[in-house]
Amino acid sequence: MQISRKLLPLLIIMILLFPLNAQVENQVKSKSYCTEIGRFDLLFDSDEIAGSYLLKHKNALGGIWGKLEGHIMTGRWIDADGQGDIILTFNDDYSFFAADYRADDEPEKWYKNTWHGALRPDDKAVFTREGQTYTCE
């Protein structure tokens, strides 16, 4: 089979523009944190974060979503107790966070530094870090 000289440049351009093995790297990163109330799973997609947690005392799922700027996520939370604003502040390698949050029905009352999370260090369901107990299940 011979390729026409007129089609050869077009074929070369197509091969360069549309490589046969082109793959887009997945930019979404998943992290599972252990917190005072249990497991907290987060998805990081560029500057967006979304996640879920189990609100054990209500046996219901809760969720968060927001925008990440540097090491600070500003966003919203919703669960069986209500909904409101949340700020997660991560350390440099995102292995730990501290949260500040408030409910929409009490917008003037911020709960500062009252919820924390750390990446699970091993396969144990519970661990202690700097005097704080974290649950992973």
C-alpha positions in Angstrom: 0.0 0.0 0.0 1.4 3.3 -1.0 0.4 6.6 0.6 -0.1 9.5 -1.8 2.4 12.4 -1.4 -0.6 14.7 -0.9 -1.9 12.7 2.1 1.5 12.2 3.8 1.7 15.6 5.4 -1.9 15.2 6.7 -1.1 11.8 8.1 2.0 13.1 9.9 -0.1 16.0 11.4 -2.8 13.6 12.6 -0.2 11.3 14.2 1.4 14.3 16.0 -1.9 15.8 17.2 -3.6 12.5 18.1 -0.9 10.1 19.5 -2.1 6.5 19.6 -1.2 6.0 23.2 -2.3 9.4 24.6 -3.4 9.2 28.2 -4.4 12.0 30.5 -3.0 11.7 34.0 -5.7 11.5 36.7 -5.4 14.7 38.8 -7.8 13.5 41.5 -6.1 12.4 44.7 -7.9 10.5 47.5 -7.0 10.7 51.1 -8.5 9.0 54.1 -8.2 10.8 57.4 -8.9 9.6 61.0 -10.7 12.1 63.2 -12.2 12.4 66.6 -15.5 11.2 65.2 -14.2 8.6 62.8 -13.1 8.2 59.2 -13.1 11.2 56.8 -12.5 10.6 53.1 -11.5 13.5 50.9 -11.0 13.9 47.1 -8.6 16.6 46.0 -9.1 17.7 42.4 -6.8 20.6 41.6 -8.2 23.4 43.8 -11.5 21.7 44.7 -12.1 19.3 47.6 -15.1 17.1 48.3 -15.5 14.5 51.0 -17.7 12.5 53.3 -17.8 11.3 56.9 -20.1 9.2 59.2 -21.9 11.1 61.8 -22.0 8.2 64.2 -24.5 9.5 66.8 -27.1 9.9 64.0 -25.9 7.0 61.9 -25.9 9.3 58.9 -23.4 10.5 56.3 -22.1 14.0 56.2 -20.3 15.8 53.4 -18.1 18.8 52.7 -17.0 20.6 49.6 -15.0 23.7 48.9 -12.1 25.5 47.3 -8.4 25.0 48.2 -6.1 28.0 48.3 -2.6 27.1 49.4 -3.2 24.9 52.5 -6.6 26.3 53.4 -10.0 24.9 52.1 -13.0 27.2 52.5 -16.3 25.5 51.9 -19.6 24.1 53.1 -20.7 21.1 55.2 -24.0 19.3 55.5 -25.1 16.4 57.7 -28.0 15.3 59.9 -27.2 18.0 62.4 -27.5 20.8 59.8 -25.3 22.7 57.4 -22.9 25.6 57.4 -19.5 27.0 56.6 -16.2 25.1 57.2 -12.5 25.9 56.9 -10.0 23.1 56.9 -6.4 24.1 57.4 -3.8 21.5 56.3 -0.2 21.2 57.3 2.5 21.3 54.6 2.2 17.7 53.4 -1.6 17.4 53.9 -1.1 14.7 56.5 -3.0 16.6 59.2 -5.8 19.2 59.3 -7.7 21.3 61.8 -11.2 22.5 61.2 -13.2 25.6 62.1 -17.0 25.5 61.3 -20.3 27.1 62.0 -23.9 26.2 61.4 -26.3 28.3 59.3 -28.7 28.6 62.2 -26.0 30.1 64.4 -23.8 32.1 62.0 -22.1 34.1 64.7 -20.9 31.1 66.6 -17.7 29.5 65.1 -16.4 26.3 66.5 -12.6 26.9 66.3 -10.0 24.2 66.2 -12.5 21.6 67.5 -12.2 19.0 64.7 -8.9 17.4 63.6 -7.8 14.8 61.2 -4.6 12.8 60.5 -3.7 10.3 57.8 -3.8 6.8 59.1 -0.3 5.7 60.1 -0.9 2.0 60.2 -3.7 -0.6 60.2 -4.9 0.1 63.7 -8.5 1.4 64.0 -7.5 4.0 66.7 -4.3 5.9 67.4 -3.1 8.9 69.5 -1.2 11.8 68.2 -0.1 14.7 70.4 -2.5 13.7 73.1 -5.5 13.5 70.7 -7.3 10.2 70.0 -8.2 9.5 66.3 -10.6 6.9 65.1 -10.3 5.5 61.6 -13.5 3.4 61.3 
